[in-house]
Amino acid sequence: MGRKHNLLLGIVAYGSAMLPARVAAQTAPVPAAGPFFLTLHVAGGIGLVALGGGYRLAHQRLEPELLVGYLPRRLAGRPTAIITLKTTYLPFSPRLGHSRWELSPVAVGGMVNYTTGRQYFLTNNTAGRYRPGYYWWSSAVRVGALAGMRLTRVGHSAAEYAPRTSLYSEFSTNDLHLVSALTNRSLKLTDILTLGAGVKR
């Protein structure tokens, strides 16, 4: 009887020692998401569809990212890739009431992209097909600006880098469009602005 009693006491003691660890594991907060994010982007002058990712800085307000876009043959004459370095700045993102949604009514930024393919050239001279000075601009490299808005759902974690899913839309333009607008007053805003949209997670 004594041996069985001691064995029972040992099992109870072991279970009591393990219980706090199990409870702590079950009640531990969900780890915060890291500053990295992935992006799926549609249209907007960087490809019919583009994939990439970036890094959140400055308390979620600054988002540099790298995207690789794709233009199919029917839009570019041949399948084409567009590599874009883009940065978006969010001045403020107020929470919508007591919900987990944030609205960023203003999102501004800039980008530079490079379009691959033999039909695109860095400079007129490197193209080798036109007389010097025929083209003052590069058909392969574009520098642009963007402005839009965003709606973000924040995860349960209270940490700075909580899981976040953002839906956004933005208008963008580039150096060539702006110069064209200055030299051709008949162009409308719809001729120099491009609409794009995407999701970040």
C-alpha positions in Angstrom: 0.0 0.0 0.0 2.8 2.4 0.8 4.6 1.8 -2.5 1.3 2.5 -4.4 0.7 5.6 -2.3 4.2 7.0 -3.0 3.8 6.3 -6.8 0.4 8.2 -6.8 2.0 11.1 -5.0 4.8 11.2 -7.5 2.4 11.3 -10.5 0.4 14.1 -8.9 3.6 16.1 -8.2 4.9 15.7 -11.7 1.6 16.8 -13.2 1.5 19.8 -11.0 5.0 20.8 -12.1 4.1 20.5 -15.8 0.8 22.3 -15.6 2.2 25.9 -15.3 4.4 25.3 -18.3 1.5 24.0 -20.4 -0.7 26.9 -19.4 2.0 29.4 -20.2 2.5 27.8 -23.6 -1.2 28.0 -24.4 -1.6 31.6 -23.2 1.6 33.0 -24.7 0.8 35.9 -27.1 0.9 35.2 -30.8 4.4 36.2 -32.2 4.4 39.5 -34.0 5.0 39.5 -37.7 8.3 40.7 -38.9 8.9 43.9 -40.8 9.0 42.0 -44.1 6.0 41.9 -46.4 4.9 40.4 -49.7 3.1 42.4 -52.5 0.8 41.4 -55.3 0.3 44.4 -57.7 -1.9 44.7 -60.7 -1.4 47.3 -63.5 0.0 50.8 -62.6 2.7 51.0 -65.2 4.9 48.2 -63.7 3.4 45.2 -65.5 0.0 43.6 -66.0 0.8 41.8 -62.8 3.8 42.2 -60.5 5.1 40.2 -57.5 7.6 41.3 -54.9 8.2 42.3 -51.3 9.7 44.8 -49.0 10.6 46.0 -45.5 8.6 48.2 -43.2 10.5 51.1 -41.6 9.8 54.2 -39.5 7.0 52.7 -37.4 5.1 51.2 -40.4 5.2 54.5 -42.3 7.8 53.8 -44.9 7.8 50.8 -47.2 10.6 50.3 -49.7 10.1 47.3 -51.9 11.3 45.5 -55.0 8.8 44.2 -57.6 9.1 42.1 -60.8 6.3 42.7 -63.3 5.2 40.8 -66.4 3.7 42.1 -69.7 2.3 39.5 -72.0 3.0 39.4 -75.7 -0.3 41.0 -76.7 0.6 44.1 -74.7 4.3 44.5 -75.4 4.9 42.6 -78.7 6.8 40.0 -76.8 6.8 38.8 -73.2 8.5 41.5 -71.1 9.7 41.8 -67.5 9.7 45.1 -65.6 11.9 45.4 -62.5 10.7 48.2 -60.1 12.2 49.7 -57.0 9.4 51.5 -55.2 8.9 53.3 -51.9 5.6 54.3 -50.3 5.2 56.7 -47.4 2.1 56.8 -45.1 1.9 60.1 -43.2 -0.9 58.8 -40.9 -3.2 55.8 -40.6 -6.0 56.3 -38.0 -7.8 53.3 -36.6 -11.5 53.0 -37.6 -13.3 53.2 -34.2 -12.6 50.2 -32.0 -12.1 47.8 -35.0 -8.9 46.3 -36.2 -9.1 48.3 -39.5 -6.9 51.3 -40.3 -7.5 53.8 -43.1 -4.6 55.6 -44.8 -6.3 58.3 -46.8 -3.0 59.5 -48.2 -0.1 57.4 -49.5 2.6 59.0 -51.5 5.8 57.7 -53.0 8.2 57.3 -55.9 9.6 54.5 -58.1 12.1 53.8 -60.7 11.8 50.8 -63.1 13.7 49.0 -65.8 12.0 47.3 -68.7 13.9 44.4 -70.2 13.9 43.4 -73.9 15.9 44.3 -77.0 13.3 46.8 -78.1 14.1 49.0 -75.1 17.3 50.9 -74.7 19.1 52.8 -71.9 20.2 55.7 -74.1 19.7 56.6 -77.7 23.4 56.0 -78.4 23.4 52.5 -76.9 20.5 51.5 -79.1 22.6 51.8 -82.2 19.5 52.2 -84.4 19.0 56.0 -84.3 21.1 59.0 -85.1 22.6 60.9 -82.1 20.1 63.1 -80.4 17.1 61.4 -82.0 15.7 60.3 -78.6 16.5 62.3 -75.5 14.9 59.8 -73.2 15.5 56.2 -72.3 12.8 53.7 -73.2 14.0 51.2 -70.7 14.2 53.3 -67.5 11.3 55.3 -66.1 11.2 57.5 -62.9 7.8 58.1 -61.5 5.7 59.3 -58.6 2.5 57.9 -57.0 -0.4 58.8 -54.7 -3.2 56.7 -53.4 -5.0 55.3 -50.4 -5.0 52.1 -48.3 -7.2 50.0 -46.0 -5.3 47.8 -43.5 -6.5 45.0 -41.2 -4.3 44.6 -38.2 -3.8 41.3 -36.4 -4.5 40.6 -32.7 -1.0 41.2 -31.5 -0.3 44.5 -29.8 3.3 44.6 -31.0 4.5 47.1 -33.5 4.9 44.5 -36.3 1.5 42.8 -35.8 0.3 40.7 -38.8 -1.1 43.2 -41.3 -3.1 42.8 -44.6 -3.5 45.9 -46.7 -5.6 46.6 -49.8 -4.4 49.7 -51.8 -5.0 51.7 -54.9 -2.9 54.4 -56.4 -2.4 56.7 -59.4 1.1 57.0 -60.8 2.9 58.9 -63.5 6.4 59.1 -64.8 9.0 61.5 -66.2 8.0 60.9 -69.9 4.3 61.4 -69.2 5.0 64.7 -67.3 7.3 66.1 -70.0 4.7 65.1 -72.7 2.0 66.9 -70.7 4.1 70.1 -70.5 4.8 70.1 -74.3 1.4 68.9 -75.4 -1.4 70.8 -73.7 -4.1 68.7 -75.3 -3.2 65.7 -73.1 -5.7 65.0 -70.3 -5.0 63.7 -66.8 -6.2 60.3 -68.0 -3.5 60.3 -70.6 -0.6 60.8 -68.1 -2.0 58.9 -65.0 -2.1 55.2 -64.6 -4.3 53.3 -62.1 -2.9 50.4 -60.1 -4.0 48.3 -57.2 -2.7 45.5 -55.0 -2.5 43.7 -51.7 0.3 43.5 -49.1 0.7 40.9 -46.5 
